[in-house]
């Protein structure tokens, strides 16, 4: 589109509708002037026809590039001239008739971007490779713009010269959006950090008084049990149950804080997963008269990990199964193995989960609204903690569910220590 270092010349043609067209390169131009004539274009020679046709193509292309906001730059090497179209100059705050040199180009770049741009250009020229970068311009109009420029250095076999050509377009709005998003992300990170700090502080502050309340409650239970005061004992039993819920909540909050800081402790040993499953089910069954907890599958499976943490996962799954199947009377726990992994699944026949929620149920604080009443809903952290514990053991958690038809949550654990990823 641009002819660098072209000598000024005038080509006179005779056509009926005289257009005007100019290509600029470092202040020098090739001007095409036309005079009105009744001579039909058919009388022009072949080269003259091509010249006229090329003029129309150039004008049409300029309009297209201007509508797209696309700047074009063409350079002969070693940087004897820089050819920029009007849109390219506009991206640098230059008027259409401005002359451009390589020094002016660097001067119009933001000071922090000049060295990087110069190195990228020199590397492209040395390697005959691509040049592609985002940078800022500080135009003579005083406005800072973000531009994306992309080009390539290549050899022209016909003229035996080297060229460096490419395009420029304004990305200021895009960069402003990116900056706003980054600032918002930083604010969210600060908020998230403060939230974790609050959880850690609140859970530690709550743990001591709740532990004291638990101790006094047990002491009063023993006293009223000896006194034979059944009514007081009944109320204290309810109180003790609520305190247990508070203790579980505080422990979950502590676990969340430890997971975020990478300080969740594990005491790994070789243990029998089948025995942990049976003991956990037996313990919960004693306090769950409305549901029958059924264990199916193998008797024994040796795994390596933290037995108490795995029990914590199983308790969470069983409590959820009981909570979200208020109209069912059974929960089935299955345990089986393959050559590498042991799998434990907990199936309920309750409310079920809509498919749109299945991929999110293991996210922190995610709650599936509408599954149960507000009294039975939690903070949405139990499944997240369970998922993190199982991942730490080199396993994975899955869920299968259909709304109105119950859910099956399961987790896998490697049977051998070599399958456990390093912490």
N, C-alpha and C positions, 0 to 999 in steps of 0.2 A: 504493500500500500504506500509505503514511503520510499523515496529514492534518495539515499544519503549522498551528500556532497555533489548533488546534481548541479551542473552549470545552468545558469538562467538562460532560458531560450523561449522563443515564441513560435508556436506552430499555428499558422493561419489556415483555417479550413472554411469552406463555403457550405453552410447548411441553413435550413430554413428557420430553426428556432435556436438561437445561440445561447448555450449555457455558459456558466463560468465555473471553473474548478481550480483548486490550488492545493498542492502538497507541500508542506513545510518541513524543512530540515535545517536546523541551526540557522534560521533566518534566510536561507536560500530557497528558492522555489522554482518549480517548473510551471509556468503560466500558460494556460490554454485560452486563446482569444478567438472569438468566432464572429464572423460578419454575415449579415443576412444576405441571402442570395436566392434566386429562383432556380438555381441549379439543383436538380434532384440528386439525392445521395447516391443514386446509382452511377453518377458520373465520377464519383470518388474512386481513387485507387484502392487496392486491397489494404495496404498499411493505414491509409487515412480512415477507412471504414473501421478498422480495428481500434484506431485511436479514439474515434467518436464513441464507439461502443464501450470502450474501457472507461471513458469519462462518465458515462451514465452509470456504469457499474460501481465506480468509486463513490459517486454521489449517493447512490442507493445504499451502499454498504455503510457509509458514514451515518446516514439516518438510522440504520438498524443498530449500529454500535452505540449511538447517542441514546436511543430509547432503552438500551440494555444497561446503560451506565458503564460501558466497557471501554477502558483505556487501552490503547495500543502503543507500544514503544518498539522502535527499530534502531539498532546501533551498528555502525561499521566499526570494526576493530583494527587497530587499537584506538577506540573511542575518539575517532576524528569528528564524529557528529552524532547527535541524538535526535531521532525523529519521533515526536510525540503528537498524537492527534489531540483535538480540542478537549475531549473527555479526560484524557490522561493528564493534561495540564490542569483541568478543573479539580482533579483529585489532590493536586498539590497547591491549590489556591492561586494558580497562575492565570493570567489573561490569555486568550487564544493566540495573540501575536507574540507571546513571550519566547525568547530564545532560551534554549536549554543546553547546558553542558553537563558533563559528569560531575564537575565540582559543585554546580548548582543543585544537582540531584542530591548529593550527599549533604549539602548544607540545609536542604529542605526536610531531611529526615530528622526525627527526634534524636537528640544527642545520645540517648541510651541505646539507640538502635543502629547508629552509623557504623560502628566497628563490626557488628554482627553482619550487617548487610554487605559491607565491603568484603569481608571474608567469604561470604556465600557467593558473591559475584565472581571473585577471583578464583574460587574453587571450581565454579561452573565453567569458566573460561579455560582453566588449566586442564580440566578433564573432559571438555566438550560434553558436559552433562547438564542435568536439569537444575534450574534455579527456582526455588519455591519458598516463600516466607511471608509471615505477617509482620508488619511494622507500622510505626506511627509517622505521620508527616506533620510538620509545623509550617503551614503555608504562609506566604507573605500577607495573606488576608488575616493572619493571627489566629486561625482556627486549627485545632488539632484534629486529625482524622486518622482512623485506622484503615489501612489498605492491605489487600492480599495481592501479591504480585508473583507471577509465575512465568518462566521463560526457559530458553535453551540457547546454548552456544553451538553454532554449527559452521561447517565449511561450505562455501559456495563453489562447486567445482567449475562452473562456467566462468565466473569472474575471478576465480582463484583468490577469493577474499574470505574473511571470517566475519560472521555476523552474530549478534546477540539480540534476539528479538523475544517479545513476550506480551503479556497482558497485565492490566491492573484493574481491580474493582474495589469499591468502597465497602468496608465491612464494619463501619463505625457502630451502626445500630446493633449488629450481632455482638460486637465486643461489649457494648453497654449492657446488653442482656446477660452476657456471660459474667460480667463484673457484678451485676445485681444478684445473680444466682450464687456466685461465690460468697458474696457478703452475707446473703441469707443462710447459706450453708454454714458459714463460720458462726453466725448467731445461733443456729440450731445446735452446733457442736458445743458451744458454751452452755446453752440451755441444758443439753443432754448431760454434760459434765456436772452441772449444778444439781440436776435431778438425781444423778447417781450418788453425789455427795450427800444429798438430803436423805436418800434411802439408807445409806450407810450410817449416818448420824442418828436418824430417827430409830432405826432398828436396834442400834446399840443402846440408845437411851431408854427404849421401851423394854428391852430384855430384862434389865434388873428389877424394875417394879413388878413386871408380870411374874417373874420367878418368885418374888416374895409373896405375891398374891396366891400363887400356886401352893407354896409351902403352908401358908396360913389356912387355905381352904382344906388341904389334906389333914392338918392338925384338928380343925373343927369337925371334919368328917369323923375322925377317930373318936373325938369326945362325944359327939351326939350319937354315934353308933353304940358306944358303951352305955350312954344314958337311955338308949332305947327311944330317942326322939325321931320317929320316922319321917314326920313332915319336914323338920329342919334338914334332915339327911337328904331328903328328896330335892330340896332347893339347892343344897350345896352340890349335889351331883350334877344338876343343870349348870350351876356356876362353874364347876370344874370342867365340864364339857366345852363351855364357851371360852374358858381360859386356854384350853388345848388348841382351839381354833386360832386364838390370838398368837399362841406360841408358834404354831405352824406358819402363820402369816409373817411373823417377825423373822423366822428362820428362812422363809422364801425371800424376803427382802434382803437379808444378809447374803444369801446365795447369789442374788442378782448383782449385788455390789461386788462380790468376790469374782464372779464370772467376768464382769466388765474390766476388772483390774488384773485378771489372770491369777487370782489368789485362791481359787476354789481348791481346797485340799482333798487329796485322795490317799487312802491307805490300801494299796493293792496287795492282794494275796490270791492264792489259788483256792477257789471255793466251789461248792456244789450248787449250781443255779437251781436245780430241781428242788433241793431242800429249802432254799430261800423262798421260792415260789409257794411251796406248801406251808411253810411257817407264816408267811405274810397273809395268805388266804385264811388260815386258821385263826389268826389274831383278829382280822377284820370281821370274820364271820360271827365272832362272839358279840360284836356290837352292831351287827346288821341283820335284824330279824326279818326285815321285809324282803330280802333277796337271798336266794341260795347261790353260793359261790362254788362253782363246779370246776375241778381241775382235771384236765385230760392230757394225755401224751406220756412221754417218757418219765422215768423216775429220777434219773440222774444226768447231769451234764456239767463237766468240769470246765470252768472259765477262769480267767485271770482278771482281777479288777477289785474295786472297792465294793464289798458285799453290802454295806450299809447304804451306799449311794444307789446301787441297783434296787435295793429294797425300797428306797425313797421313790424311785421311778415307778415301781410296780404299785405302791400305795396310791400314788397320784392317779394312775390309770384306773385302778379299781374304784377309788372315790368318785372320779368323774363318771364312770360307768353306772354307779349306783345313783348318783345325783341326777343324771340326765336320762334315767329310765324309771321315772316315778310310777308308771303303770305296769311295769314288767316285774317278774318275780325271780329272775335268774340272771347270772352273769357267768360266762364260760371263759376260763383261763386255759390256754393250750401252750404246751412246751414241746418243741421238737428240734431235731438237729439235722444238718447235712454234713458233708465232709469237712467243712471249714467253720460253720457258724451254728450257734444255738439261737432259736427264735422263740420269743414269748409273745403271745397275743392275748388281748382282753376284748371279748365280744359282749356287747350289750344289745338289748332289744327295745331300745328307747326311742328318743325323738329323732335321732339322726342329724346329719349336717348337710346342708346344701352344697353342691359341687363347687360353687364359686368360692367357698371358704376353705376348701381342703388344703390348698397350697399355702395358706396363711396361718393355719392353726398353731404352728410351732414358732411363730414370730412373737417377739417380746410385747407384752401388753395387748395382744390381739384377742378380742372377744367376739364370739359368734352371737349376735343379738337375736333374741327371740327363742333361744333354745330352752330357757327356763325363766322362772320369775326372778325378780331382782334379788330376792332373799338368798337364792342359791347361786348367784353369779359371783365370780371372784375378780381378781385383778388381771387375769390373763397372763400369768407368769408361770404357772405350774408346768404346762407343756413345754414352754421355752426352756425352763431349767432342766426338765427331763431330757429334752433333745440335746442340750449341751453336755449333760452327763454321759449320755450314750455315745455321742461323737467323741468325747474324750477317751472312751473305752474302745474306740475303733469300730463302733457299730453304727447303726442307722435306725431311724424311726420312720414308720409308715402309718397311713390311715386309709381305711376304706369305709365309705359311709354313703347312705342314701337317705334323703329327708323322709322321716316317718318310718324308716325301717331299721334303725339302729346303726351302730358304728363298731368297727374293729380297729383298735390301736395295737400296734406291734412294734417290737424292737429286736434287733439282732446283736449278738455279741460274738466275737471271734473265740474259737475254742483253744487257740494257742497264742502264746504271748507274742510271737513274732509278727502277728497280724496287727498288733496295737501300734498306732502311730506315736512317734515321740511327742512329748508335751511341749 
